[in-house]
Amino acid sequence: MVSAKCDLPSRCLAGFLQEAYLGSVQECPSSSSGMTSITIDGRRPSDVSSDFCSLWVEIKESSVSQFTLFLKNPPLDDEITELIDDQGGESTGSHPDVLVEISLLTKEVGFLRDLAREFKRVVGRGRTYSNANWKWVCPRTAKSLDLLADRLMEYRRTRRHSPCHPSGAASLAKASSTVGGGAANGLSRAKATEHSNNVDEEDIFRLLGGE
């Protein structure tokens, strides 16, 4: 079966992330495979250490909001393990073949920010850790997670303002116009605009470094 092109990144999460990470929109997965995998760790040819944490996402065909995050051989301590468990993630294997799998929604950028912050904490000033390579592994892993969060936020904004996916403000305004007119319509549009402006408030707060 021929794969369907993602004509607009906003129509397909896989297409958007492929464009973001690979620089071009590739084909969405066909129904025969049903999945697409995108590497998000920015690994370079010089990154040959067995301690490197590989990161990738897997996305179901035509998914617009769900994906699975994978981390292979991440630097784990009790706090990070607890955070992953609380999110419903699963860890299998043992070093150097530990695999962490976490199912997420595109709106859960807060968890990605928290996980990135925890990796930075592991090698924070004055801290000791069991593996000397974690000094560079943890910041690299955190950077990859923050970048994924940034791109998911952009994806959500793109979908919200796409002609095929009208924003919350536009939808509410259109609905109000069919019910009544005059001041009532103006009030509804004002509320809709406020909703649209505030919908990513938490995301933007986190992006700017808020706790």
DONUZA-868587 format. One line per 4 residues: their letters; for each residue x, y, z of C-alpha. Coordinates in nm, 3 decimals, always signed. Example, Ala and Ser with C-alpha at 12.3 -4.5 7.8 and 13.67 -1.06 7.14 Angstrom:
% residues 2
AS	+1.230/-0.450/+0.780 | +1.367/-0.106/+0.714
***
This chain:
% residues 211
MVSA	+0.000/+0.000/+0.000 | +0.137/+0.344/-0.093 | +0.216/+0.572/+0.197 | +0.025/+0.898/+0.218
KCDL	+0.223/+1.220/+0.203 | +0.190/+1.462/+0.494 | +0.092/+1.763/+0.281 | +0.088/+1.984/+0.590
PSRC	+0.304/+1.916/+0.897 | +0.003/+2.005/+1.115 | -0.189/+1.707/+0.978 | +0.064/+1.448/+1.090
LAGF	+0.285/+1.452/+1.398 | +0.533/+1.220/+1.227 | +0.560/+1.454/+0.930 | +0.615/+1.758/+1.149
LQEA	+0.891/+1.597/+1.354 | +1.056/+1.451/+1.045 | +1.074/+1.800/+0.900 | +1.201/+1.943/+1.229
YLGS	+1.475/+1.685/+1.282 | +1.561/+1.581/+0.926 | +1.494/+1.904/+0.739 | +1.232/+1.765/+0.502
VQEC	+0.882/+1.622/+0.515 | +0.900/+1.251/+0.445 | +0.622/+1.001/+0.397 | +0.402/+0.902/+0.687
PSSS	+0.421/+0.530/+0.767 | +0.202/+0.301/+0.560 | -0.068/+0.092/+0.720 | +0.151/-0.217/+0.672
SGMT	+0.407/-0.091/+0.922 | +0.185/+0.146/+1.119 | +0.478/+0.318/+1.293 | +0.754/+0.567/+1.220
SITI	+1.068/+0.618/+1.428 | +1.259/+0.948/+1.454 | +1.596/+0.988/+1.629 | +1.603/+1.301/+1.846
DGRR	+1.936/+1.278/+2.030 | +2.159/+1.463/+1.782 | +2.420/+1.189/+1.796 | +2.739/+1.270/+1.605
PSDV	+2.993/+1.028/+1.451 | +3.227/+1.111/+1.739 | +2.969/+0.995/+1.997 | +3.098/+0.640/+2.025
SSDF	+3.089/+0.597/+2.402 | +2.878/+0.310/+2.532 | +2.745/+0.554/+2.792 | +2.575/+0.772/+2.531
CSLW	+2.199/+0.797/+2.589 | +2.011/+0.733/+2.266 | +1.670/+0.897/+2.233 | +1.400/+0.846/+1.972
VEIK	+1.026/+0.869/+1.935 | +0.785/+0.627/+1.771 | +0.457/+0.753/+1.631 | +0.153/+0.562/+1.510
ESSV	+0.029/+0.620/+1.159 | -0.159/+0.951/+1.121 | -0.132/+1.027/+1.493 | -0.183/+1.393/+1.577
SQFT	-0.122/+1.385/+1.953 | +0.023/+1.055/+2.078 | +0.378/+0.923/+2.064 | +0.618/+0.705/+2.260
LFLK	+0.953/+0.831/+2.387 | +1.242/+0.586/+2.417 | +1.568/+0.634/+2.607 | +1.838/+0.371/+2.576
NPPL	+2.095/+0.359/+2.856 | +1.985/+0.681/+3.031 | +2.166/+0.796/+3.346 | +1.921/+0.694/+3.619
DDEI	+1.901/+0.763/+3.988 | +1.616/+0.713/+4.234 | +1.454/+1.050/+4.166 | +1.457/+1.009/+3.788
TELI	+1.326/+0.654/+3.815 | +1.042/+0.774/+4.037 | +0.952/+1.052/+3.792 | +0.939/+0.804/+3.504
DDQG	+0.732/+0.558/+3.708 | +0.485/+0.831/+3.807 | +0.436/+0.909/+3.438 | +0.358/+0.543/+3.368
GEST	+0.690/+0.471/+3.197 | +0.858/+0.131/+3.192 | +1.224/+0.037/+3.231 | +1.367/-0.295/+3.114
GSHP	+1.713/-0.449/+3.099 | +2.031/-0.350/+3.280 | +2.332/-0.133/+3.197 | +2.436/-0.083/+2.922
DVLV	+2.110/-0.210/+2.774 | +1.855/-0.028/+2.988 | +1.554/+0.078/+2.781 | +1.300/+0.329/+2.908
EISL	+0.967/+0.358/+2.727 | +0.718/+0.637/+2.803 | +0.385/+0.696/+2.628 | +0.305/+1.067/+2.601
LTKE	+0.070/+1.323/+2.451 | +0.198/+1.629/+2.267 | +0.058/+1.852/+2.540 | +0.273/+1.688/+2.808
VGFL	+0.575/+1.909/+2.748 | +0.582/+1.977/+3.121 | +0.695/+1.622/+3.188 | +0.974/+1.656/+2.931
RDLA	+1.091/+1.978/+3.099 | +1.086/+1.809/+3.440 | +1.280/+1.509/+3.311 | +1.539/+1.736/+3.150
REFK	+1.573/+1.928/+3.475 | +1.629/+1.606/+3.667 | +1.911/+1.497/+3.435 | +2.080/+1.835/+3.489
RVVG	+2.039/+1.796/+3.864 | +2.230/+1.466/+3.864 | +2.553/+1.643/+3.766 | +2.483/+1.972/+3.940
RGRT	+2.750/+2.161/+4.133 | +2.876/+1.972/+4.436 | +2.710/+1.644/+4.342 | +2.880/+1.308/+4.308
YSNA	+2.777/+1.038/+4.063 | +2.887/+0.685/+3.988 | +2.982/+0.731/+3.622 | +3.227/+1.005/+3.521
NWKW	+3.080/+1.018/+3.171 | +2.750/+1.136/+3.313 | +2.914/+1.481/+3.331 | +2.846/+1.519/+2.957
VCPR	+2.576/+1.253/+2.910 | +2.327/+1.425/+3.141 | +2.346/+1.773/+2.982 | +2.327/+1.624/+2.631
TAKS	+2.023/+1.416/+2.726 | +1.855/+1.714/+2.892 | +1.919/+1.932/+2.587 | +1.755/+1.674/+2.359
LDLL	+1.447/+1.658/+2.582 | +1.415/+2.037/+2.598 | +1.444/+2.057/+2.220 | +1.171/+1.796/+2.178
ADRL	+0.949/+1.998/+2.413 | +1.015/+2.314/+2.207 | +0.920/+2.136/+1.886 | +0.604/+1.988/+2.032
MEYR	+0.498/+2.336/+2.142 | +0.555/+2.463/+1.789 | +0.361/+2.168/+1.650 | +0.063/+2.251/+1.871
RTRR	+0.073/+2.616/+1.763 | +0.093/+2.509/+1.398 | -0.211/+2.282/+1.434 | -0.404/+2.550/+1.619
HSPC	-0.358/+2.806/+1.344 | -0.377/+2.570/+1.045 | -0.675/+2.627/+0.813 | -0.754/+2.256/+0.849
HPSG	-0.749/+2.274/+1.227 | -0.907/+2.605/+1.338 | -0.792/+2.754/+1.663 | -0.998/+2.737/+1.979
AASL	-1.072/+3.108/+1.938 | -1.201/+3.072/+1.582 | -1.416/+2.772/+1.669 | -1.576/+2.942/+1.966
AKAS	-1.635/+3.263/+1.774 | -1.802/+3.075/+1.489 | -2.025/+2.887/+1.730 | -2.132/+3.208/+1.902
STVG	-2.231/+3.368/+1.571 | -2.492/+3.099/+1.513 | -2.655/+3.153/+1.851 | -2.696/+3.528/+1.875
GGAA	-2.557/+3.865/+1.773 | -2.459/+4.203/+1.908 | -2.290/+4.232/+2.245 | -2.326/+3.860/+2.316
NGLS	-2.121/+3.777/+2.009 | -1.856/+4.033/+2.102 | -1.827/+3.888/+2.451 | -1.797/+3.534/+2.316
RAKA	-1.523/+3.637/+2.074 | -1.337/+3.816/+2.353 | -1.353/+3.508/+2.571 | -1.242/+3.290/+2.282
TEHS	-0.942/+3.516/+2.215 | -0.847/+3.506/+2.582 | -0.867/+3.126/+2.575 | -0.642/+3.110/+2.269
NNVD	-0.384/+3.342/+2.425 | -0.373/+3.147/+2.749 | -0.384/+2.792/+2.618 | -0.005/+2.752/+2.620
EEDI	+0.058/+2.965/+2.928 | +0.210/+2.678/+3.124 | +0.426/+2.572/+2.830 | +0.560/+2.923/+2.775
FRLL	+0.620/+2.964/+3.148 | +0.830/+2.649/+3.150 | +1.012/+2.751/+2.831 | +1.120/+3.072/+2.998
GGE	+1.266/+2.877/+3.288 | +0.990/+2.894/+3.545 | +0.964/+2.625/+3.812
***
